[in-house]
């Protein structure tokens, strides 16, 4: 099959997609990825065709992006900020998808591209499968509900899931229906849109050990395990990082990935003081934060980036924003985890870490105080039962082969759709 994979988002969205794309290639399929143009060199280094979309790092570093990451997670303010991103870039994204989709036998969408791909697939008659890094489909099972009323199994959890889908649709309705009008398609209502997307076969790239597969999902929704693309082979760690790691006990990792901030220096000071007060050391990864520090205290090591599969095996615990990819990496290597959600599904992953007993209760970035971070670091580095639970979960995750299982699920659903 010729497959278009729309892997739009942060590095944590693109890296699992690369792993799955490599698995599909090994199975004999030809894969082209659409992702932010800032990832072009990385993606093409694996030999994939590439269609550049708007630069996601520039978006997150813009005032629009900082407004998004500064809002309270899952609040009206966050939804408004997300909606502005869809309004600003949605028509462009659809133009790229619509111009390309007819060349392919199958299109794989993700969370950010789902609505745009659904309209393009409908118009041009190309079968669609959704690949998800978070449990977006509604369910009564609280453990797998992106938003929930209760931990247990209750219809109200499923109702909340549909409500969340309707809210997300509301953010995309204007650009999507503008596109549908131009294409001669009937405008979507919330109901028609939800019926359409919930009928799309879905392959979830996360572990059932973390988000159990609910009984109320149809058989065309699969949970196959995480998709890990290791990048440590051939990577040379900077000398100052190696020396820091060799100085003593494994430090704590602190990093917020693609999340930007209006005050990265203030966040760095909080991290530095909290880690020192907890009597620990930390490796701090700057990511997309824009952080610039001239004098780094001796209990910290500052790095621009490092492969998670290399670094997370060498730290004792992880503190991060709760992106799906970073959460998966920390859990894979059995690390106690403290999540500081900034937006979206990060709240869900923070809740799962707490419910699984492998980390303290998450604290939203907007509410975080230095005392919260100090207490979390102390617990991460002293709670032996938590460490044991994290180690056991890591073993279970490492025993899965999410890529092979995911490829098989995609091939099976493609055959149902008349492809392959």
N, C-alpha and C positions, 0 to 999 in steps of 0.2 A: 504494500500500500504506500501511496504518497501521502504523508501526514503533515498537516500544519499544526504546530503546537503554539498556542498563544500564551506565552509565559510572562505576562506583564506584571511588574511589581518590583519589589526590592530584591537584593541578592538572595534573601531567604526564600523567595518565590522561584527565582531562576535556577538556583543550584539543584534543588530536587528535580526540577523539570529536565535539567541536563542529564541527571542519573537515569531518569525514565527514558529519555530520548536515546541514550546510549544502549539501553536494554532493547528498545524497539529496533534500533539499527542492527544489533547483533542477531535479532530475530528475522532480519531480512527486509525491513521496511526502510523507506527513505524519509527522513524527518527534516523539516525546516522549522526553525524557531523564530517567532516574533517576540521581541523583548525591547526594553529601553536601549537606545543607541549607546548608552554608556557601557553596556555589556557586550558590544559587538566583538571586540578583540578576543575577549574571553570565550564567547560562544563559538566563534569561527575557528578558534585554536583546536577545537575538537572535530573540525571538519564538517560542521553542519552548515546548511544554507541559513541565511539570516535576513530578516526583514526588520529594519530599525523603526522603533516607535519612539515617542517622546522620552527624553532623558529623565529617568525617575529620580536620579540624585539631584538634578537641578530643580525638579518639582518640589522635593522635600526640603531643599535649602532655600526655596523662595518664601516670600511672606505668606503665601497661600499654604504652603506646606507647614511652616512653623505655627500658623494659626490652627491647623489641624492637630498637630502633635501637642499643642498647648491646651487644647480643650479637655474637659473631663471626659474620660472614656464612656462611650455609649450615651452621651448626653445630647440634647437638641443642638448644642453648639458644635459638637463633633459631627453630627449628621449634616448640619449646614455647611461645615467646612468641606466634608467629603463631597457634598452635592456640588460645590463650586468647582472642585477638581473635575468631576464628571462633565459639568457644563463647559468647562474650559477646554478639555481634551477629548471629550466623547466623540464629537463629529470627526475629528482627525483620526482617532483610533478606528472608527468604523470605516473611514475611507481606506485605510491601510488593509483592513480585513476584507472589505468588499472587493478591492482591486485584486486581491491575492487568492481568495478562497476557491475560485473556480478551477485553479490549477491542481487541486488536491482531491484525493478520494475520501479523506476523513479530516475533520478538524477537532482538535482538543482545546477546550476552553478552560479557564480558571475563574476564580472568584471575581477578579476585576473586569474580566472580559466576557463573562457569561451572557449578559443581556445583549451586548453588541454582536457576539457570535451567533446567538440564537436567531436574531433577525437576519443576519447574513446567510446563515445555513438554511433558513426557511426560504429566503428569496432565491438563492442560487442552487438549492436542492442538494446540498452537501451534508452527509450525515455528521452528527455532532455527538461527542462524548465529553462529559465534564470531568476534569481532574481537580480534586479539591485537597487542600492542605489543612482544612479545618472542617468540622462537622456542620455544614451549612443546612442540611436537610432537616426539617422539623421531626421531632420524635417525642414520645412521652417519657423516655428514659432520661432522667435528670443528668446522669453522668455524661451523656453525649449530646445534651441540649446546649447549643451555643448561648442561649439565654434561657433561664429556667425560673420556675416558681419554687420548686422543691428538689431536694436531692433524689427522692424516690421516683417511682414510675407513676405519672399522673397525666391525664389528658391535658391539663392546663399547661404543662410544659410544651406539648405539641402546639397548642394554641399560641403560646408565646413565640414559638419558632416561626409560625406563619405570620405573626405580627411583625417580627423582625424582617422577614422577607418582603412584606408589604412596604415597610419603611425604606428598605434599600431600593425597592422598585420606585418609590416616590422620588428618590434622588436622581434616578436615571430616566424617568418617564418622559421628560421634556425632550432631551436629545434623541432618545430612541424613537419616539413617535414622530419627531421631525424627519428622521431617516425613513421610517416606515411610509410616511406620506410621500416622500420623494420617490420611493420604490413602488408605489402603488399598492402597498399592503394596508390592510385594515389596522387602525390604531389599536394598541393593546390597552385594555383595562387592567387593573391590578389582578383581577380574577383570571383573565385570559393569559396574562403573563405567567402567573404562578402555575397554572395548569400546564403551560408549555414547558417551563424550565424543570418542573418536578417530574415530567415524563422523560427527561433526558437521562440516558444511562450515565452513572457516576462512578468513578473509581477514586476512593479516598486514600491518599498517600500518608496515612498515619497508622499507628499501631493500635490494635484492639486491646492491648494491655494498658493503654493510656485512655482511649476513648472506645469503650466496648460497642460492638455492633448491635443496635437495637433490633428486637423482634418485629417491630412495626415498619421496618424499611422493606421495600419490595426487592425482589431478587436481582434487579438490574442496578442495585446500589451495592458496591463492594468496598470492604475495608481490607487493604492488602498489606499494610506495613509501611514503614517509612522508606523514602527514596534518598539514600545517602550517596553523594558524589565526593569521595575522598580526594583531597588535593595536596596532601603532604609529600607525596613522592617527588623528589627533586627540589622541594622547597628548602631553602637554607634559612634557618632562624637567625635573627640579628644577634650579634655577640652579646650585647647588653642583656637581652632576654635570657639567653642560655646561662649567663653568669648569675643573673637574679634567681633563676629557678634552682641553681645549685647551692645557693646561700643557706638554705634551711628547709623547713617543712614546706610541702606544697602550698602555694599561696591561693588566695581567692581570685577568681576571674570576675571583672566588672566590665560590662560593655552594653551599649544600647543600639548597636547596629545602624540601621537606616534612620533611626529617630533623630531629628534635629531639635535644637533648642535655642531659645532667645538668650539664654544665659548659660552656655556650656562651662564657663569658668566657675560660676557659682555651684553648678552640679559637681564639678571636679573637687572643689573645696569640701563639699559635703562628704563626698566619697573618701577623700583623704583623711578627714578628721574622724569619720565613723570607723574606718578600718584601723586607724591608729588607736582609737579609744577601745576597740575590741581586742587589741593586742595582736593584730594579724598583719600580713603583707598582702598586696594585691597586684595583679597584672591588669592594667586598665587599657582597653582597646578603644581608640577614638572613633572608628567607624566614620559615619557621615556627620558627626557632631560639629565639626569646625573648631574643635578644641585646639588651642595653642598654648602650651605651658613651657616656660623657659627653665624654671627651677623645679625639678621633680624631687619630692622628698624621698629619702632612702628606703622607706617602707613600701614604695610604689615603683612599678615599672610601666612606662608608657609606651605603647606600640600602635602603629597605624592599623595593622591587620595581621592576621595569622590564620592558617587553616584550623578550623575547629577540631578536625580529627587529629591534628597534632597537639594543639594546645590543651584541649580538654582532658587528654589523658595525663597531663602533667600538673593539673591544678587540683585543689582539694574540694572546691565548691564553686558554684557559678551564680552570679547576680546579673540579671539582664532584663530587657524590656518585655520579654515573653513573645517575641515573634515565633511563628510556627517552626521555622528552621532552626533557630538557636535553641528553642526548648527541646526539640528532637535531639539535637547534638548533645546537650547536657545530660538528658536522660539516657541516651545511648551509652555514655561512658560512666553511668552510675553515679552522677554527681548530685549531692543535695543542692537544691535550687531555690533562689528567692527571686520572684518576678515583680517588676515594677511596671505595670501596664501603662502605656501611653495612649493606645487607641484600639478599637476594633476587637478582634478575636484574642488579643493579648490578655484580656480579662478572663476569658474562658480557660486559657492555658494556666494562668495563675491559680484559678480555682481548682483545676485538675491536679496540679502539683500539690496543693494543700490537701485535697481529698485523698490522694494516694499516699499521703504521709511522707513525701520525699522533699518537703520544703515548708517553710512558714507561710502563714497567710499573706497573700499578695497585698501590696499597698500601692494605690494609684500614684503615678508620678506627681500629680497636682496636689496630693495630700501628704507626700512623703516628707518626714522630718528626719533630722540627723539621728535622733534617738531610735527611730524605727529601723534605720539602716544598721546602726550599731548593734541593736538587739538581734537583728536577723543574721548578721555576720557571726556574732557569738554563737547563736544556735546552730548555724550551718557547720561550724567548726568544732562543736562540742557534743552534739546529740548523736550518740553512737547508734541508737535504734533507727534514727532517720537515715544515717549513713548506710546501715545494713539494708533497709528497705530500698534505698536508691540503688545499691549494688545489685540486689536481686532483680529489680526492674530493668536495669541495664543489661543483665544477662539475657532476660527474656526478649528484649528488643533486638539484641545482637543475634539472637537465634533465628530471627525472621529474614526472609529474602523478599522484601517488598517490591523490588524492581521486577524480578521474574514473575511473581504473583500478579503484579500490576499489568505487565505485558500480556500475560495469559487472559486476564479479565478484559483488557481492551480488545484483544483479538476475538474473544468470545462475543462481546457486545457488538463489535463491528460486523461479525457474521450475521447476527440478529438483524442488523440494519441493512444487510444486503451487500456488504463490502468485504473483500478479502476472500 
